Amino acid sequence: MTGDNNELEQKVYAAWLDSIFWVAGEVKYKLLEAAGSVQQVYEMTEQQVTAIMGLRGGERFLQHRKRCKPQKVWNYLAEIGVSYTYCQASDFPAKLVEIPDPPFGIFYRGTLPGDKIPAVAVIGARKCSEYGRHMAETFAKGFAERGVDVISGMAMGIDGISQTAALKAGGRSYAVLGCGVDIAYPRSNEALYRDLLEKGGVLSEYPPQMEPRPALFPPRNRIISALADVVLVVEARERSGTLITVDMALEQGREVYTIPGRCTDRLSMGCNRLIRQGAAVAVTPEDIISDMKWEDILKKPAKRQADRALKKLSQTAQEVYAVLGELPVTQDVIVGRLREKNSSRTIPQICQGLVELELKGFVVCWNRQYRCLLKEEQ
């Protein structure tokens, strides 16, 4: 119990030190190394602080110490429901310890990802295509069903889509933010933010109330890749910011996979370029699970019920479903495919079949185009 109390006490001082947002993590590590503990960092003399931080930095540090006490910072975190851990604490994620430029501490809401649970960082374009959306949902759902955690940045596009799909499938997901964890950014993903607090967590190296700024996002990407065993790029332009995360992942020794796309699609240029440079290709979630030899430690694939459910549909709905694929198509294309199969179904009947499929969860309609959801589960 004494050890637990001492760790908690040290966390109070570490949270105080980490609330000084303008002090770089590298400098905080230097202060800790010189002092021996974060409490002793707080108690350092002016000369000791100045020797590490310089005259101006030392002055600002001492001013902060006069204005703000460690317990006040800790009490504030408790009031807003934010937890904290740091590099010397027993609950600090082990995956963050050995990377270049590790974060000094982590503010979080919800829970922290487990060190022994396989995790994949799913990343990609903010303005993704319908193909990218489908692949992000398919892979995230596949990972979640097997017990693989999904890590991402809760951004618009691939990030948010993959995390939403993982949670809907009953899995866990963790978001690393480029702002304080008390800020749901972007606002369009506020519902996802709330779900993550219940079924995963939201993490940041930045203190609460830190507003999102462009300069804060590239550094947070190193934490996304570090918390994962594998980084999966779903869609990326040739000069995409997503590739910054890939570079960091390679520097950290993480495996990088990508989903191939058509050569003419701009949103697949970055992925296809990564393949040329030696990135591994993933066509299904099982490709990654098999390569990483996770089969023995993960849940077994659930038995699929699609065949049984499909037989309960009307004959018209079954015929319509048979001509659908994973890529979205318009109603006109569906009618044309049925005519090629000599189907006698009228257009009103086909429309009724599509409605039935959509209501039963076999088909999704987006932008007046239909695509199959459950064909891969047959």
Backbone hydrogen bonds in HBPLUS format (Angstrom, degrees):
<---DONOR---> <-ACCEPTOR-->    atom                        ^
c    i                          cat <-CA-CA->   ^        H-A-AA   ^      H-
h    n   atom  resd res      DA  || num        DHA   H-A  angle D-A-AA Bond
n    s   type  num  typ     dist DA aas  dist angle  dist       angle   num
A0005-ASN N   A0001-MET O   2.91 MM   4  6.20 158.9  1.95 151.9 157.6     1
A0006-ASN N   A0002-THR O   2.91 MM   4  6.15 154.2  1.98 147.1 154.3     2
A0007-GLU N   A0003-GLY O   2.92 MM   4  6.17 155.7  1.97 147.6 154.1     3
A0008-LEU N   A0004-ASP O   2.95 MM   4  6.18 160.1  1.99 149.4 154.8     4
A0009-GLU N   A0005-ASN O   2.93 MM   4  6.15 154.4  2.00 144.2 151.6     5
A0010-GLN N   A0006-ASN O   2.92 MM   4  6.18 154.9  1.98 147.4 154.0     6
A0011-LYS N   A0007-GLU O   2.89 MM   4  6.15 147.2  1.99 145.3 154.8     7
A0012-VAL N   A0008-LEU O   3.09 MM   4  6.42 146.1  2.21 144.9 153.0     8
A0013-TYR N   A0009-GLU O   3.38 MM   4  6.81 153.2  2.46 144.1 149.5     9
A0014-ALA N   A0010-GLN O   2.84 MM   4  6.11 153.5  1.91 148.1 156.9    10
A0015-ALA N   A0011-LYS O   2.77 MM   4  5.91 161.6  1.80 153.5 157.0    11
A0016-TRP N   A0012-VAL O   3.20 MM   4  6.39 149.5  2.29 135.6 143.8    12
A0017-LEU N   A0013-TYR O   2.97 MM   4  6.30 159.5  2.02 147.8 152.7    13
A0018-ASP N   A0014-ALA O   2.79 MM   4  6.04 157.0  1.85 151.6 158.6    14
A0019-SER N   A0015-ALA O   2.95 MM   4  6.03 120.7  2.31 135.7 149.2    15
A0019-SER N   A0016-TRP O   3.18 MM   3  5.18 142.8  2.32  96.0 106.8    16
A0020-ILE N   A0017-LEU O   3.20 MM   3  5.70 161.4  2.24 109.4 115.1    17
A0021-PHE N   A0019-SER O   3.05 MM   2  5.46 121.0  2.42 106.9  90.6    18
A0023-VAL N   A0020-ILE O   3.16 MM   3  5.90 168.1  2.18 122.9 126.6    19
A0027-VAL N   A0024-ALA O   3.05 MM   3  5.34 123.2  2.39 103.0 116.5    20
A0028-LYS N   A0024-ALA O   3.09 MM   4  6.48 154.8  2.16 150.8 158.4    21
A0029-TYR N   A0025-GLY O   2.98 MM   4  6.29 153.7  2.05 152.4 158.9    22
A0030-LYS N   A0026-GLU O   3.11 MM   4  6.39 147.0  2.22 137.6 146.7    23
A0031-LEU N   A0027-VAL O   2.91 MM   4  6.22 156.7  1.96 152.6 158.5    24
A0032-LEU N   A0028-LYS O   2.97 MM   4  6.18 157.6  2.02 145.8 152.1    25
A0033-GLU N   A0029-TYR O   2.88 MM   4  6.06 157.1  1.94 146.6 152.8    26
A0034-ALA N   A0030-LYS O   2.99 MM   4  6.16 156.4  2.05 146.4 152.5    27
A0035-ALA N   A0031-LEU O   2.95 MM   4  6.07 154.8  2.01 147.8 154.7    28
A0036-GLY N   A0032-LEU O   2.78 MM   4  5.55 160.1  1.82 147.0 153.2    29
A0041-VAL N   A0037-SER O   2.99 MM   4  6.36 134.8  2.20 138.8 152.1    30
A0042-TYR N   A0038-VAL O   3.11 MM   4  6.40 154.9  2.18 142.8 147.5    31
A0043-GLU N   A0039-GLN O   3.18 MM   4  6.49 136.3  2.38 135.0 147.0    32
A0044-MET N   A0041-VAL O   3.23 MM   3  5.25 168.3  2.25 107.0 110.1    33
A0049-VAL N   A0045-THR O   3.02 MM   4  6.29 164.2  2.04 156.9 160.8    34
A0050-THR N   A0046-GLU O   2.90 MM   4  5.99 164.7  1.92 150.0 154.8    35
A0051-ALA N   A0047-GLN O   3.03 MM   4  6.11 147.7  2.14 142.0 149.8    36
A0052-ILE N   A0049-VAL O   3.13 MM   3  5.50 139.9  2.30 105.5 115.9    37
A0053-MET N   A0049-VAL O   2.84 MM   4  5.96 169.7  1.85 161.6 165.3    38
A0054-GLY N   A0050-THR O   2.80 MM   4  4.63 142.3  1.94 129.1 132.4    39
A0058-GLY N   A0054-GLY O   2.83 MM   4  5.79 155.0  1.89 145.7 153.6    40
A0059-GLU N   A0055-LEU O   3.00 MM   4  6.22 153.5  2.07 147.1 153.9    41
A0060-ARG N   A0056-ARG O   3.12 MM   4  6.41 162.9  2.15 151.7 155.3    42
A0061-PHE N   A0057-GLY O   2.97 MM   4  6.15 154.6  2.03 147.6 155.1    43
A0062-LEU N   A0058-GLY O   3.01 MM   4  6.21 162.6  2.04 150.8 154.4    44
A0063-GLN N   A0059-GLU O   2.97 MM   4  6.18 152.6  2.04 146.9 154.9    45
A0064-HIS N   A0060-ARG O   2.99 MM   4  6.19 155.2  2.06 145.3 151.5    46
A0065-ARG N   A0061-PHE O   3.02 MM   4  6.33 150.0  2.12 143.7 152.3    47
A0066-LYS N   A0062-LEU O   3.09 MM   4  6.37 144.0  2.22 142.6 151.0    48
A0067-ARG N   A0063-GLN O   3.08 MM   4  6.34 153.5  2.16 147.4 154.3    49
A0068-CYS N   A0064-HIS O   2.92 MM   4  5.87 158.6  1.97 155.8 160.1    50
A0072-LYS N   A0069-LYS O   3.07 MM   3  5.37 125.9  2.38 105.4 119.3    51
A0073-VAL N   A0069-LYS O   3.25 MM   4  6.68 153.5  2.33 153.1 160.3    52
A0074-TRP N   A0070-PRO O   3.00 MM   4  6.32 163.3  2.03 154.3 158.8    53
A0075-ASN N   A0071-GLN O   2.87 MM   4  6.00 160.5  1.91 147.3 152.5    54
A0076-TYR N   A0072-LYS O   3.06 MM   4  6.19 150.5  2.15 140.9 148.8    55
A0077-LEU N   A0073-VAL O   3.04 MM   4  6.38 156.3  2.10 150.7 156.4    56
A0078-ALA N   A0074-TRP O   3.07 MM   4  6.36 158.4  2.12 149.0 154.6    57
A0079-GLU N   A0075-ASN O   2.99 MM   4  6.22 150.4  2.08 144.1 152.1    58
A0080-ILE N   A0076-TYR O   3.19 MM   4  6.49 149.6  2.28 150.7 157.0    59
A0082-VAL N   A0077-LEU O   2.88 MM   5  5.00 170.8  1.89 151.6 149.4    60
A0081-GLY N   A0078-ALA O   3.27 MM   3  5.09 159.2  2.31  98.7 104.6    61
A0083-SER N   A0108-TYR O   2.76 MM  25  5.23 165.0  1.78 172.9 167.6    62
A0108-TYR N   A0083-SER O   2.95 MM  25  5.23 163.4  1.97 135.7 138.1    63
A0085-THR N   A0106-ILE O   3.07 MM  21  5.48 150.6  2.15 146.1 155.3    64
A0106-ILE N   A0085-THR O   2.82 MM  21  5.48 162.3  1.85 155.4 159.3    65
A0089-ALA N   A0086-TYR O   2.94 MM   3  5.54 165.1  1.96 127.1 132.0    66
A0087-CYS N   A0104-PHE O   2.97 MM  17  5.65 149.1  2.07 174.2 165.8    67
A0092-PHE N   A0089-ALA O   3.33 MM   3  5.48 167.1  2.35 107.2 110.4    68
A0096-LEU N   A0093-PRO O   3.08 MM   3  5.72 158.9  2.12 116.3 122.6    69
A0097-VAL N   A0094-ALA O   3.16 MM   3  5.40 157.5  2.21 108.9 115.6    70
A0107-PHE N   A0204-SER O   2.82 MM  97  5.39 163.8  1.84 175.1 170.4    71
A0204-SER N   A0107-PHE O   2.92 MM  97  5.39 140.4  2.08 158.3 163.1    72
A0109-ARG N   A0202-VAL O   2.93 MM  93  5.31 153.3  2.00 149.8 158.6    73
A0202-VAL N   A0109-ARG O   2.89 MM  93  5.31 159.2  1.93 153.6 158.1    74
A0111-THR N   A0200-GLY O   2.92 MM  89  5.83 157.4  1.97 136.9 144.2    75
A0149-ASP N   A0118-PRO O   2.93 MM  31  6.29 154.8  1.99 160.4 153.6    76
A0229-ASP N   A0119-ALA O   2.86 MM 110  5.54 167.0  1.88 136.8 140.0    77
A0120-VAL N   A0149-ASP O   2.90 MM  29  6.30 160.1  1.94 163.2 164.5    78
A0151-ILE N   A0120-VAL O   2.92 MM  31  5.99 165.5  1.94 137.7 141.5    79
A0121-ALA N   A0230-VAL O   2.80 MM 109  6.21 164.2  1.82 163.4 165.5    80
A0232-LEU N   A0121-ALA O   2.73 MM 111  5.95 172.9  1.74 165.9 167.9    81
A0122-VAL N   A0151-ILE O   3.03 MM  29  6.35 140.5  2.20 160.8 171.3    82
A0123-ILE N   A0232-LEU O   3.00 MM 109  6.27 169.9  2.01 167.8 170.0    83
A0234-VAL N   A0123-ILE O   2.98 MM 111  6.28 169.5  2.00 170.6 171.8    84
A0125-ALA N   A0235-GLU O   2.84 MM 110  5.53 129.1  2.10 126.7 140.9    85
A0158-ILE N   A0125-ALA O   3.08 MM  33  5.85 168.1  2.09 155.9 155.0    86
A0133-ARG N   A0129-SER O   2.92 MM   4  6.23 156.6  1.98 147.7 154.2    87
A0134-HIS N   A0130-GLU O   2.94 MM   4  6.12 163.5  1.97 145.7 149.9    88
A0135-MET N   A0131-TYR O   2.96 MM   4  6.21 164.4  1.98 153.5 157.4    89
A0136-ALA N   A0132-GLY O   2.91 MM   4  6.02 160.7  1.95 149.2 154.9    90
A0137-GLU N   A0133-ARG O   2.97 MM   4  6.17 163.1  2.00 152.7 157.2    91
A0138-THR N   A0134-HIS O   2.88 MM   4  6.05 162.2  1.91 149.8 155.4    92
A0139-PHE N   A0135-MET O   2.92 MM   4  6.01 172.9  1.93 153.1 154.9    93
A0140-ALA N   A0136-ALA O   3.00 MM   4  5.96 164.3  2.03 145.7 150.9    94
A0141-LYS N   A0137-GLU O   2.93 MM   4  5.88 160.2  1.97 145.6 151.8    95
A0142-GLY N   A0138-THR O   2.97 MM   4  6.09 156.6  2.03 142.5 149.5    96
A0143-PHE N   A0139-PHE O   2.86 MM   4  6.13 157.7  1.91 154.0 159.5    97
A0144-ALA N   A0140-ALA O   2.93 MM   4  6.09 167.4  1.94 150.4 154.2    98
A0145-GLU N   A0141-LYS O   2.98 MM   4  6.14 159.7  2.02 151.4 156.3    99
A0146-ARG N   A0143-PHE O   3.08 MM   3  5.32 136.7  2.28 102.5 114.5   100
A0148-VAL N   A0143-PHE O   2.91 MM   5  4.92 164.8  1.93 144.2 139.4   101
A0147-GLY N   A0144-ALA O   3.08 MM   3  5.07 153.6  2.16 100.7 109.0   102
A0299-LYS N   A0146-ARG O   3.13 MM 153  4.91 145.3  2.25 135.1 135.3   103
A0150-VAL N   A0172-ARG O   3.22 MM  22  6.58 163.2  2.25 144.6 149.1   104
A0174-TYR N   A0150-VAL O   3.00 MM  24  6.50 151.5  2.08 152.5 160.2   105
A0152-SER N   A0174-TYR O   3.09 MM  22  6.54 156.0  2.15 160.9 165.5   106
A0176-VAL N   A0152-SER O   2.97 MM  24  6.42 152.8  2.04 151.0 158.3   107
A0160-GLY N   A0155-ALA O   2.89 MM   5  5.47 136.2  2.09 155.1 160.6   108
A0161-ILE N   A0157-GLY O   2.98 MM   4  6.03 164.8  2.00 162.5 166.9   109
A0162-SER N   A0158-ILE O   2.94 MM   4  5.92 168.9  1.95 153.1 155.7   110
A0163-GLN N   A0159-ASP O   3.13 MM   4  6.37 161.8  2.16 151.7 157.0   111
A0164-THR N   A0160-GLY O   2.94 MM   4  6.00 159.6  1.98 147.9 153.6   112
A0165-ALA N   A0161-ILE O   3.03 MM   4  6.19 159.8  2.07 148.0 153.4   113
A0166-ALA N   A0162-SER O   2.99 MM   4  6.18 154.1  2.06 145.2 152.1   114
A0167-LEU N   A0163-GLN O   3.10 MM   4  6.32 160.6  2.14 148.4 152.5   115
A0168-LYS N   A0164-THR O   2.98 MM   4  6.19 159.8  2.03 149.7 155.7   116
A0169-ALA N   A0165-ALA O   3.06 MM   4  6.20 139.4  2.23 140.9 150.9   117
A0171-GLY N   A0166-ALA O   2.90 MM   5  5.28 154.9  1.96 159.3 153.0   118
A0170-GLY N   A0167-LEU O   2.97 MM   3  5.13 158.9  2.02 108.4 113.3   119
A0201-GLY N   A0173-SER O   3.28 MM  28  6.86 147.9  2.39 144.8 149.1   120
A0175-ALA N   A0201-GLY O   3.02 MM  26  6.48 157.9  2.07 150.4 154.0   121
A0203-LEU N   A0175-ALA O   2.76 MM  28  6.10 168.0  1.77 167.3 171.6   122
A0177-LEU N   A0203-LEU O   2.88 MM  26  6.22 164.0  1.91 171.8 170.9   123
A0180-GLY N   A0210-MET O   2.88 MM  30  4.77 158.9  1.92 142.6 140.2   124
A0183-ILE N   A0180-GLY O   3.13 MM   3  5.68 159.0  2.17 119.4 121.4   125
A0189-ASN N   A0186-PRO O   2.98 MM   3  5.66 161.2  2.02 118.8 124.7   126
A0190-GLU N   A0187-ARG O   3.05 MM   3  5.16 147.3  2.16 121.2 117.3   127
A0193-TYR N   A0189-ASN O   2.90 MM   4  6.21 155.1  1.96 150.7 158.3   128
A0194-ARG N   A0190-GLU O   3.08 MM   4  6.41 157.4  2.14 149.5 153.5   129
A0195-ASP N   A0191-ALA O   3.07 MM   4  6.37 155.9  2.13 146.0 152.8   130
A0196-LEU N   A0192-LEU O   2.86 MM   4  6.10 153.8  1.92 155.1 162.3   131
A0197-LEU N   A0193-TYR O   3.23 MM   4  6.54 145.8  2.35 145.0 153.0   132
A0198-GLU N   A0195-ASP O   3.06 MM   3  5.30 135.1  2.27 101.7 113.7   133
A0199-LYS N   A0195-ASP O   2.90 MM   4  6.10 148.9  2.00 152.3 162.2   134
A0200-GLY N   A0196-LEU O   2.92 MM   4  4.91 108.9  2.44 144.3 141.8   135
A0210-MET N   A0207-PRO O   3.26 MM   3  5.95 145.3  2.39 137.8 140.8   136
A0216-LEU N   A0213-ARG O   2.93 MM   3  5.53 156.2  1.99 121.9 129.3   137
A0217-PHE N   A0214-PRO O   3.39 MM   3  5.82 154.7  2.46 110.3 116.2   138
A0221-ASN N   A0218-PRO O   3.17 MM   3  5.36 140.1  2.34 102.1 113.0   139
A0222-ARG N   A0219-PRO O   3.28 MM   3  5.89 148.9  2.38 112.4 118.8   140
A0223-ILE N   A0220-ARG O   2.99 MM   3  5.39 138.9  2.17 107.2 118.5   141
A0224-ILE N   A0220-ARG O   3.27 MM   4  6.73 149.5  2.37 146.2 154.8   142
A0225-SER N   A0221-ASN O   3.12 MM   4  6.42 168.6  2.13 155.1 155.7   143
A0226-ALA N   A0222-ARG O   3.02 MM   4  5.96 145.9  2.14 129.4 139.6   144
A0227-LEU N   A0223-ILE O   3.02 MM   4  6.06 152.5  2.09 147.2 151.6   145
A0228-ALA N   A0225-SER O   3.25 MM   3  5.32 150.2  2.34 100.0 108.8   146
A0231-VAL N   A0255-GLU O   2.83 MM  24  6.23 161.2  1.86 161.8 168.0   147
A0257-TYR N   A0231-VAL O   2.80 MM  26  6.12 169.3  1.81 163.4 166.5   148
A0233-VAL N   A0257-TYR O   2.92 MM  24  6.32 161.9  1.95 144.9 147.9   149
A0259-ILE N   A0233-VAL O   3.04 MM  26  6.43 152.3  2.12 170.5 168.7   150
A0236-ALA N   A0267-LEU O   2.76 MM  31  5.11 131.9  1.99 156.6 157.4   151
A0270-GLY N   A0236-ALA O   2.71 MM  34  4.79 139.2  1.87 147.6 146.7   152
A0240-SER N   A0237-ARG O   3.16 MM   3  4.85 149.0  2.26 115.9 109.9   153
A0243-LEU N   A0240-SER O   3.19 MM   3  5.75 150.9  2.28 109.4 115.7   154
A0244-ILE N   A0241-GLY O   2.99 MM   3  5.45 154.5  2.06 111.0 118.8   155
A0245-THR N   A0242-THR O   3.05 MM   3  5.52 126.5  2.35 107.9 119.5   156
A0246-VAL N   A0242-THR O   3.34 MM   4  6.79 149.0  2.45 139.6 148.3   157
A0247-ASP N   A0243-LEU O   3.01 MM   4  6.28 159.3  2.06 145.1 148.8   158
A0248-MET N   A0244-ILE O   3.08 MM   4  6.38 158.1  2.13 147.3 153.2   159
A0249-ALA N   A0245-THR O   2.84 MM   4  6.06 153.2  1.91 148.3 156.2   160
A0250-LEU N   A0246-VAL O   2.96 MM   4  6.25 160.0  2.00 156.3 160.4   161
A0251-GLU N   A0247-ASP O   3.05 MM   4  6.28 153.4  2.12 143.8 151.3   162
A0252-GLN N   A0248-MET O   2.99 MM   4  6.21 137.5  2.17 140.7 152.2   163
A0252-GLN N   A0249-ALA O   3.11 MM   3  5.03 125.7  2.42  92.3 106.5   164
A0254-ARG N   A0249-ALA O   2.86 MM   5  5.11 165.8  1.88 153.0 148.5   165
A0253-GLY N   A0250-LEU O   3.13 MM   3  5.02 155.2  2.19  98.1 105.8   166
A0280-ALA N   A0256-VAL O   3.24 MM  24  6.45 152.6  2.32 162.3 154.1   167
A0258-THR N   A0280-ALA O   2.91 MM  22  6.33 142.2  2.05 155.1 166.0   168
A0282-ALA N   A0258-THR O   3.12 MM  24  6.01 157.1  2.18 146.1 147.9   169
A0265-ASP N   A0262-ARG O   3.12 MM   3  5.49 162.3  2.16 113.1 118.6   170
A0268-SER N   A0265-ASP O   3.02 MM   3  5.35 156.8  2.08 108.7 116.2   171
A0269-MET N   A0266-ARG O   3.16 MM   3  5.18 158.5  2.21 103.1 109.8   172
A0272-ASN N   A0268-SER O   2.87 MM   4  6.05 172.1  1.87 163.7 165.6   173
A0273-ARG N   A0269-MET O   2.92 MM   4  6.02 149.4  2.02 144.3 153.0   174
A0274-LEU N   A0270-GLY O   3.03 MM   4  6.25 150.5  2.12 142.6 150.0   175
A0275-ILE N   A0271-CYS O   3.07 MM   4  6.44 146.6  2.18 145.9 155.1   176
A0276-ARG N   A0272-ASN O   3.13 MM   4  6.46 154.6  2.19 143.3 149.2   177
A0277-GLN N   A0273-ARG O   3.07 MM   4  6.36 138.3  2.25 139.6 151.4   178
A0279-ALA N   A0274-LEU O   2.87 MM   5  5.37 166.3  1.89 146.7 142.6   179
A0278-GLY N   A0275-ILE O   3.06 MM   3  5.16 159.7  2.10 104.1 110.2   180
A0287-ASP N   A0284-THR O   3.07 MM   3  5.47 146.0  2.19 107.9 117.1   181
A0288-ILE N   A0285-PRO O   3.13 MM   3  5.62 123.3  2.47 109.9 121.0   182
A0289-ILE N   A0285-PRO O   3.13 MM   4  6.45 167.8  2.15 152.8 156.4   183
A0290-SER N   A0286-GLU O   2.84 MM   4  5.78 160.0  1.88 145.0 149.9   184
A0291-ASP N   A0287-ASP O   3.02 MM   4  6.16 164.7  2.05 143.4 148.1   185
A0292-MET N   A0288-ILE O   2.91 MM   4  6.01 157.5  1.96 153.4 158.9   186
A0294-TRP N   A0289-ILE O   3.04 MM   5  5.37 175.1  2.05 160.6 161.7   187
A0293-LYS N   A0290-SER O   3.00 MM   3  4.96 153.1  2.08 101.8 110.3   188
A0297-ILE N   A0294-TRP O   3.03 MM   3  5.59 143.8  2.17 117.1 127.3   189
A0309-ALA N   A0305-GLN O   3.06 MM   4  6.26 164.4  2.08 156.7 161.4   190
A0310-LEU N   A0306-ALA O   2.80 MM   4  5.89 153.9  1.87 152.1 159.5   191
A0311-LYS N   A0307-ASP O   3.22 MM   4  6.44 149.5  2.32 146.6 152.6   192
A0312-LYS N   A0309-ALA O   3.13 MM   3  5.39 149.8  2.22 104.2 113.3   193
A0313-LEU N   A0310-LEU O   3.08 MM   3  5.48 162.8  2.11 111.7 117.2   194
A0318-GLN N   A0314-SER O   3.03 MM   4  6.34 156.2  2.09 151.5 158.2   195
A0319-GLU N   A0315-GLN O   3.02 MM   4  6.27 153.9  2.09 146.1 152.7   196
A0320-VAL N   A0316-THR O   2.96 MM   4  6.26 161.7  2.00 154.4 159.3   197
A0321-TYR N   A0317-ALA O   2.88 MM   4  6.02 160.9  1.92 147.8 153.6   198
A0322-ALA N   A0318-GLN O   3.04 MM   4  6.18 144.8  2.17 140.7 149.4   199
A0323-VAL N   A0320-VAL O   3.15 MM   3  5.64 148.0  2.26 109.3 117.6   200
A0324-LEU N   A0321-TYR O   3.16 MM   3  5.28 161.3  2.20 106.7 112.5   201
A0372-CYS N   A0325-GLY O   2.94 MM  47  5.51 174.6  1.95 155.8 154.6   202
A0329-VAL N   A0370-TYR O   2.89 MM  41  5.33 149.1  1.98 134.0 140.9   203
A0370-TYR N   A0329-VAL O   2.73 MM  41  5.33 163.8  1.76 155.2 150.6   204
A0334-ILE N   A0330-THR O   3.17 MM   4  6.52 156.4  2.23 146.1 152.6   205
A0335-VAL N   A0331-GLN O   2.91 MM   4  6.21 162.1  1.94 155.6 159.8   206
A0336-GLY N   A0332-ASP O   2.95 MM   4  6.18 158.6  2.00 145.9 152.0   207
A0337-ARG N   A0333-VAL O   2.91 MM   4  6.20 154.5  1.98 150.7 157.0   208
A0338-LEU N   A0334-ILE O   3.01 MM   4  6.29 155.9  2.07 150.6 157.0   209
A0339-ARG N   A0335-VAL O   2.96 MM   4  6.22 153.8  2.03 149.5 156.9   210
A0340-GLU N   A0336-GLY O   3.04 MM   4  6.30 149.2  2.13 143.9 152.0   211
A0341-LYS N   A0337-ARG O   3.25 MM   4  6.55 132.3  2.49 134.5 146.1   212
A0341-LYS N   A0338-LEU O   3.04 MM   3  5.09 132.7  2.27  95.9 109.1   213
A0343-SER N   A0338-LEU O   2.95 MM   5  5.31 165.9  1.97 149.6 147.8   214
A0342-ASN N   A0339-ARG O   2.90 MM   3  4.87 155.7  1.96 108.6 111.4   215
A0350-ILE N   A0346-THR O   2.89 MM   4  6.22 153.7  1.96 152.1 160.4   216
A0351-CYS N   A0347-ILE O   2.90 MM   4  6.13 160.6  1.93 155.2 160.2   217
A0352-GLN N   A0348-PRO O   2.99 MM   4  6.18 152.8  2.07 141.6 149.0   218
A0353-GLY N   A0349-GLN O   2.86 MM   4  6.15 149.9  1.95 144.3 153.0   219
A0354-LEU N   A0350-ILE O   2.92 MM   4  6.26 153.1  2.00 150.4 157.2   220
A0355-VAL N   A0351-CYS O   3.02 MM   4  6.31 157.3  2.08 147.6 153.5   221
A0356-GLU N   A0352-GLN O   3.00 MM   4  6.26 157.7  2.05 147.3 153.1   222
A0357-LEU N   A0353-GLY O   2.97 MM   4  6.22 159.2  2.02 148.6 154.0   223
A0358-GLU N   A0354-LEU O   2.91 MM   4  6.11 154.6  1.97 147.9 155.1   224
A0359-LEU N   A0355-VAL O   2.92 MM   4  6.12 160.2  1.96 151.8 156.9   225
A0360-LYS N   A0356-GLU O   3.01 MM   4  6.17 148.3  2.11 145.3 153.7   226
A0362-PHE N   A0357-LEU O   2.86 MM   5  5.09 147.8  1.96 160.6 158.0   227
A0363-VAL N   A0357-LEU O   3.33 MM   6  5.45 145.6  2.46 114.9 112.4   228
A0361-GLY N   A0358-GLU O   3.23 MM   3  5.19 157.5  2.28  99.3 105.9   229
A0373-LEU N   A0362-PHE O   2.84 MM  11  5.33 167.4  1.86 147.3 144.3   230
A0364-VAL N   A0371-ARG O   3.05 MM   7  5.68 161.3  2.08 160.0 165.7   231
A0371-ARG N   A0364-VAL O   3.08 MM   7  5.68 153.0  2.16 153.6 162.0   232
A0366-TRP N   A0369-GLN O   2.91 MM   3  5.38 158.9  1.95 154.5 157.6   233
A0369-GLN N   A0366-TRP O   3.06 MM   3  5.38 145.1  2.19 106.4 116.4   234
A0377-GLU N   A0374-LEU O   2.83 MM   3  5.23 155.1  1.89 112.7 121.3   235
A0378-GLN N   A0375-LYS O   3.31 MM   3  5.59 169.2  2.32 110.0 112.9   236
